[in-house]
Amino acid sequence: MPANYLSVKDLQVAYLQKGKTIKALDAVDLSLSQGKTGVIIGPSGCGKSTLFNVLAGLNQDYVGQVLIDGKVPQGGGETALILQDYGLLPWKTVWDNVVLGLQLRGKATPEMQGQVERVLDKLGLLSLAKRYPAQLSGGQRQRVAIARALVLEPKLLLMDEPFSSLDALTREEIQDFLLEIWQETKLTILLITHNIEEAVFLGQQIFVMSPGPGRVIQVVTNEMAGDHELRGKLPFLEMCSSLRSLLHRREKYVAGI
Ligand SMILES: Nc1ncnc2c1ncn2[C@@H]1O[C@H](COP(=O)(O)OP(=O)(O)OP(=O)(O)O)[C@@H](O)[C@H]1O
């Protein structure tokens, strides 16, 4: 097992649009050990989703070195990606949406039914299995998206602003819930957020990105992440405040203020 489960070195990504090159990522370095949680935070347009597309193997048009468990990401495999809008199909039931992930990877065998049932049960969704996404609350929809990822038994869970459309209370509930899942499964989790409190609550490593073309300009090690009682404690509030000033300082620096 490589020392860093996830390792990104000097990653550069550019898009070509109408004959012009748009540099999205510029020399990104990032690493995360197995079983740890990492959070990426940075201004809009700094290339966070671009980075995730590379990690998920959806974009292989890049320069630099990207390794997950020592292998170049190819899509699928041991990595699961949860998108901002959850990616649920409205015409499929909760059960069918969860099975869909397995079907897409050619893993939907009759034996997997038991696994789907176990995951739905763990996430408190078994009684909702026959409902459609429109008949669920935002938090329940988010849990279905997590169930669909967990049923694949991934080693790396990538979450792109997963809680952004939830109200504040539901958001905290789902953050707690994610923490429980992480403590049970010891998955490696990398999450994108714009929310400073969420970054400090969930991220053992917080990667601060610069405005586009993005690069990781600071890595904050956060030993406090993983404590359910953390919110409201003084060290938590202090770290949120220092992360907030770090992000503001960077913005002012870049704007030349
Ligand atoms: N397919 C594409 N073609 C051209 N340019 C793109 C494409 N996808 C992203 N970009 C550009 O690359 C840059 C990074 O975009 P990206 O979506 O990765 O940023 P982000 O940090 O995830 O943004 P946000 O926080 O707003 O979701 C932006 O300038 C964006 O306009």
PDBQT file of the ligand as one rigid body, heavy atoms in Angstrom, charges set to zero:
ROOT
HETATM    1  N1  LIG A 301     -15.933  21.863 -20.075  1.00  0.00    +0.000 N 
HETATM    2  C1  LIG A 301     -15.374  23.059 -19.903  1.00  0.00    +0.000 A 
HETATM    3  N2  LIG A 301     -14.993  23.812 -20.970  1.00  0.00    +0.000 NA
HETATM    4  C2  LIG A 301     -14.406  25.005 -20.806  1.00  0.00    +0.000 A 
HETATM    5  N3  LIG A 301     -14.139  25.562 -19.610  1.00  0.00    +0.000 NA
HETATM    6  C3  LIG A 301     -14.505  24.874 -18.507  1.00  0.00    +0.000 A 
HETATM    7  C4  LIG A 301     -15.138  23.604 -18.598  1.00  0.00    +0.000 A 
HETATM    8  N4  LIG A 301     -15.383  23.156 -17.345  1.00  0.00    +0.000 NA
HETATM    9  C5  LIG A 301     -14.921  24.114 -16.509  1.00  0.00    +0.000 A 
HETATM   10  N5  LIG A 301     -14.399  25.137 -17.207  1.00  0.00    +0.000 N 
HETATM   11  C6  LIG A 301     -13.744  26.351 -16.657  1.00  0.00    +0.000 C 
HETATM   12  O1  LIG A 301     -12.676  25.898 -15.823  1.00  0.00    +0.000 OA
HETATM   13  C7  LIG A 301     -12.608  26.662 -14.627  1.00  0.00    +0.000 C 
HETATM   14  C8  LIG A 301     -12.786  25.750 -13.419  1.00  0.00    +0.000 C 
HETATM   15  O2  LIG A 301     -14.115  25.244 -13.403  1.00  0.00    +0.000 OA
HETATM   16  P1  LIG A 301     -14.649  24.255 -12.258  1.00  0.00    +0.000 P 
HETATM   17  O3  LIG A 301     -16.059  23.920 -12.552  1.00  0.00    +0.000 OA
HETATM   18  O4  LIG A 301     -13.704  23.118 -12.127  1.00  0.00    +0.000 OA
HETATM   19  O5  LIG A 301     -14.531  25.191 -10.967  1.00  0.00    +0.000 OA
HETATM   20  P2  LIG A 301     -15.173  25.011  -9.507  1.00  0.00    +0.000 P 
HETATM   21  O6  LIG A 301     -14.134  25.439  -8.550  1.00  0.00    +0.000 OA
HETATM   22  O7  LIG A 301     -15.704  23.632  -9.350  1.00  0.00    +0.000 OA
HETATM   23  O8  LIG A 301     -16.357  26.068  -9.556  1.00  0.00    +0.000 OA
HETATM   24  P3  LIG A 301     -17.657  26.186  -8.602  1.00  0.00    +0.000 P 
HETATM   25  O9  LIG A 301     -17.169  26.346  -7.201  1.00  0.00    +0.000 OA
HETATM   26  O10 LIG A 301     -18.329  27.421  -9.112  1.00  0.00    +0.000 OA
HETATM   27  O11 LIG A 301     -18.479  24.940  -8.809  1.00  0.00    +0.000 OA
HETATM   28  C9  LIG A 301     -13.683  27.742 -14.764  1.00  0.00    +0.000 C 
HETATM   29  O12 LIG A 301     -13.072  28.897 -15.293  1.00  0.00    +0.000 OA
HETATM   30  C10 LIG A 301     -14.665  27.144 -15.753  1.00  0.00    +0.000 C 
HETATM   31  O13 LIG A 301     -15.347  28.167 -16.463  1.00  0.00    +0.000 OA
ENDROOT
TORSDOF 0
